[in-house]
Structures are given as structure tokens and as C-alpha cells.
């Protein structure tokens, strides 16, 4: 609705995980480096955690865009899978035609695929999102999958991505063996205060802003205070603030507009 008024080619504050808008904050840059290291060095299990809306999925999508043609990848979003469906989902996402839907047959197929990719000097990466929802039996199945290796290296790298509950689950005594296999563990913290404004203007620039849109300093302070540095919450406030600014015919977002946006997000009745 407001794109034409602000001269934008697309909405800058959608809450979808668009890697084109990926912002390399200090912590996201560090997380990205950890993932690249874990993949290139064939470290096997990697774990990335962060609060809801911290940018975990966007980070993973940006990562996939950076992998070279010698890295085959699959991205599993359905973390409520039952144990018997896990291998099937993995094979399907890697584009492997399933011959027989039994665990033994599918495991044999997957192992064959991995060995073929290794022979081509290719790497294989499996990302499982919302991994905090995985049942303990499924996590144990993933641990068993990690046994697919040569004497020298892992045949594929697995990235478990989830909310902090994932870290707590893996730290439980029943999953001790899985925890021991995780080589890289990283938690994505919220943006720092000085990064929140940079994040907002970064997204505006990607969306096509010519610099006319301006957020007042106290407005930025209010956005950070409300969001706690969580990107998704920043997006929600900024999207609503731009809508109110459009209605008022201004390209300057002041504290009043931001406070009004926050009240509406929180369900308060906002009077015109």
C-alpha cells in the first residue's frame, strides 16, 4: 500500500525469511563463520539456536545461497516428523528417488548417495529447522545417521536450528551421545542497540529507498526498547510505522508514530 509513496520496489519489513535482506550484525557474522567452518571442515553435527524472530532461518537461507556447486543441500522444515518418516523426508529433499520405503532400504540408499557425492569431491549439508520440536527418538535417529562416515571424515554435515529449548533438550542426560557429536554450537543473540538502526536502514536500502525515509533518534530508541533487538519485532514495528506515516503523508517517522504502532501491535485501540 505504501510502496509507491515511499518510492520502494518492495516492502522492506516483511517478516518472511528473505535472504536478500540478510543483515550481517556482529553476532550473525560470527554465526555465519561458524557454519561455513563446520561445513568446509566436515565437522558433522552443528547446532544454531536463537530466540523466536532472531533471524535463524534467514541466516540458513543466506548460507545456502553462499554454498558452491560442490555442496549438495537439503532443508527440512517439518520438525514434527515421526521417526519412520524422517529418512523418507531427507531422501525426498535431496531429490533421491525412493526405491523401497523401509528404514533399512532407505538408509542403504542414503549411504550410497553420500559415497557417490564423496567420490565426486562434493560435500552434503542437511539443515533441520525448528529442531527444538524434534522428538528424542528422532534426535537419536539423527545421531545414528551421523555414523555414516569414512575412516577420515563425515559423509555429510547436519545443522540443527532451533529455539533455546533445543539446547536444553540436547543437554539432557538421555541425549548425551548426541551432544558429544556436536562440534559447533552457537547461540544467536539479539541485535545491539547501535545495530538496530543500521538494520532498519539496511532493509530500506535493499527495498529501494533513496534515503528520504528518516527515523528520529528517539523513535529508534523506542523500537529497540520494545523489540529487545529481535529482528522480527523490529520489522513489525517499522512496517506499521511506515503505514501510519503514509496515511499522514510524511516520510519522517517520529516517536509518536512508533508509539502508536507499538500500541496497535499490542492490541490497543488506536484512534485516528
C-alpha positions in Angstrom: 0.0 0.0 0.0 2.8 2.5 0.9 5.5 1.3 -1.5 4.7 3.9 -4.2 4.5 6.7 -1.7 8.0 6.0 -0.4 9.5 5.0 -3.8 10.2 1.4 -2.7 10.4 -1.6 -5.1 9.3 -4.0 -2.4 8.1 -3.9 1.2 11.2 -3.6 3.4 9.8 -5.1 6.6 8.1 -8.3 5.7 8.6 -11.0 8.4 9.4 -13.7 5.9 12.9 -15.2 5.8 14.2 -13.4 2.7 18.0 -13.9 2.4 18.2 -10.8 0.1 17.6 -8.7 3.3 20.1 -10.6 5.4 21.9 -8.2 7.8 25.3 -9.2 9.0 25.3 -8.0 12.5 28.3 -8.8 14.6 26.6 -12.0 16.0 25.1 -13.1 12.7 28.5 -12.7 11.0 30.1 -14.9 13.7 27.3 -17.5 13.4 27.8 -17.4 9.6 31.5 -18.0 10.0 30.9 -20.9 12.4 28.6 -22.6 9.9 31.0 -22.1 6.9 33.8 -23.5 9.1 31.7 -26.5 10.2 30.7 -27.3 6.6 34.0 -26.9 4.9 35.9 -28.8 7.6 33.3 -31.6 7.6 32.6 -31.3 11.3 29.4 -33.4 11.2 26.8 -32.0 13.7 26.3 -28.3 14.1 23.8 -26.5 16.3 22.4 -23.0 15.9 20.0 -21.6 18.5 18.3 -18.2 19.0 15.0 -16.7 20.3 11.9 -16.6 18.1 12.5 -14.0 15.3 16.3 -13.7 15.9 17.0 -14.5 12.2 18.0 -18.2 12.3 16.1 -19.2 9.2 17.2 -16.2 7.3 20.8 -17.0 8.2 20.4 -20.5 6.9 18.8 -19.4 3.6 21.7 -16.9 3.2 24.1 -19.7 3.9 22.5 -21.9 1.2 22.9 -19.1 -1.3 26.6 -18.9 -0.5 27.4 -22.6 -0.9 29.3 -23.6 -4.0 28.1 -26.1 -6.7 30.1 -28.8 -5.0 27.9 -28.7 -1.9 24.5 -30.5 -2.1 21.9 -29.3 0.4 18.5 -30.1 1.8 16.3 -28.1 4.1 13.8 -29.9 6.3 11.1 -27.6 7.8 8.7 -30.2 9.2 10.3 -30.9 12.6 7.2 -32.8 13.9 8.1 -35.8 11.7 7.9 -39.3 13.2 11.0 -41.4 13.2 9.8 -43.6 10.4 9.2 -40.6 8.1 12.5 -38.9 8.8 14.6 -40.8 6.3 11.9 -40.5 3.6 11.8 -36.7 4.0 15.6 -36.4 3.8 15.8 -38.5 0.7 13.0 -36.6 -1.0 14.6 -33.3 -0.2 17.9 -34.4 -1.7 16.0 -35.5 -4.8 16.8 -39.2 -4.3 14.1 -41.5 -5.8 12.9 -43.8 -3.1 13.1 -47.5 -4.1 11.6 -49.2 -1.0 10.1 -47.4 1.9 11.8 -49.3 4.7 14.3 -47.8 7.0 17.0 -50.4 6.1 16.5 -49.8 2.3 16.4 -46.0 2.6 19.5 -46.0 4.9 21.3 -48.0 2.2 20.2 -45.6 -0.5 21.3 -42.6 1.5 24.7 -44.1 2.3 25.1 -44.9 -1.4 24.2 -41.3 -2.3 26.7 -39.9 0.2 29.5 -42.2 -1.0 28.8 -41.1 -4.6 29.0 -37.5 -3.7 32.2 -38.0 -1.8 33.7 -39.7 -4.8 32.8 -36.5 -6.8 34.6 -34.5 -4.1 31.2 -33.0 -3.1 30.0 -32.0 0.3 26.5 -32.7 1.6 24.6 -30.5 4.0 21.3 -31.2 5.8 19.6 -28.4 7.7 16.7 -29.1 10.0 14.7 -26.0 11.1 12.6 -25.7 14.3 14.7 -28.6 15.7 13.5 -27.9 19.2 10.3 -29.8 18.2 12.1 -33.0 17.3 11.2 -36.0 19.4 14.1 -37.6 21.4 13.6 -40.7 19.3 14.1 -38.7 16.1 17.2 -36.9 17.5 18.6 -40.4 18.3 17.9 -41.4 14.7 19.8 -38.4 13.5 22.7 -39.4 15.7 22.7 -42.9 14.1 22.7 -41.2 10.7 25.9 -39.4 11.7 27.6 -42.9 11.8 27.7 -42.7 8.0 31.3 -41.8 7.7 34.6 -42.9 6.3 37.7 -43.5 8.4 38.8 -39.9 7.8 35.7 -37.7 7.5 32.0 -37.3 7.9 30.0 -38.1 4.8 27.5 -35.2 5.5 27.1 -32.2 7.7 23.9 -31.7 9.7 22.8 -28.4 11.1 20.1 -28.4 13.8 18.5 -24.9 14.0 16.1 -24.0 16.8 14.9 -22.0 19.8 16.9 -22.2 23.1 14.8 -25.2 24.1 16.8 -27.2 21.5 20.0 -26.5 23.5 18.3 -27.6 26.7 17.0 -30.8 25.1 20.4 -31.8 23.7 21.9 -31.1 27.2 19.6 -33.7 28.7 21.3 -36.9 30.0 19.3 -39.1 27.6 20.9 -37.4 24.6 24.5 -37.4 26.0 25.8 -39.3 23.0 24.3 -36.8 20.6 25.7 -33.9 22.5 29.2 -35.4 22.3 29.0 -35.4 18.5 28.1 -31.7 18.1 31.3 -30.0 17.0 29.9 -26.4 16.6 27.3 -24.8 18.9 26.4 -21.2 18.6 23.6 -19.0 20.0 22.3 -16.0 18.0 21.9 -13.1 20.5 19.6 -10.1 19.6 21.0 -7.1 17.9 22.8 -4.5 19.9 21.3 -1.0 20.2 23.7 0.6 17.7 22.9 -2.2 15.2 19.1 -1.8 15.3 19.2 1.5 13.4 21.7 0.1 10.9 19.4 -2.9 10.4 16.4 -0.7 9.7 18.3 1.5 7.1 19.9 -1.6 5.6 16.4 -3.1 4.9 15.2 0.2 3.5 18.1 0.4 1.1 17.6 -3.2 -0.1 14.0 -2.3 -0.7 15.0 0.6 -2.9 14.9 3.6 -0.6 16.7 6.7 -1.9 17.4 7.9 1.7 14.3 10.1 2.1 12.8 7.9 4.8 14.1 9.1 8.2 13.6 7.6 11.7 14.1 10.1 14.5 16.6 9.0 17.2 14.0 8.8 19.9 11.9 6.7 17.6 14.8 4.3 17.0 15.3 4.1 20.8 11.7 3.2 21.3 11.8 0.5 18.6 14.9 -1.1 20.2 13.4 -0.9 23.7 10.2 -2.6 22.5 11.9 -5.2 20.3 14.8 -6.1 22.6 16.9 -6.2 19.4 14.8 -9.1 17.9 14.7 -8.5 14.1 11.2 -9.8 13.6 9.8 -7.4 16.2 11.7 -4.6 14.7 10.2 -5.4 11.3 6.6 -5.4 12.7 7.0 -2.0 14.3 8.7 -0.4 11.3 6.1 -1.8 8.9 3.3 -0.4 10.9 5.1 2.9 11.4 5.6 3.3 7.6 1.9 2.6 7.1 0.9 5.3 9.6 3.5 7.7 8.0 2.0 7.0 4.6 -1.5 7.9 5.9 -0.2 11.1 7.3 1.7 11.9 4.1 5.2 12.1 5.8 8.5 10.4 5.2 9.8 11.2 8.7 9.0 8.6 11.4 8.9 10.2 14.8 8.4 8.9 18.3 4.6 9.4 18.2 4.2 7.2 15.1 6.4 4.4 16.6 4.5 4.5 19.9 1.2 4.4 18.0 2.5 1.4 16.0 3.5 -0.5 19.2 0.1 0.1 20.8 -1.6 -1.3 17.8 0.7 -4.3 17.7 -0.1 -5.0 21.3 -3.8 -4.9 20.6 -4.7 -1.5 21.9 -7.4 0.6 20.2 -5.6 3.3 18.1 -7.7 6.3 17.5 -7.1 8.4 14.3 
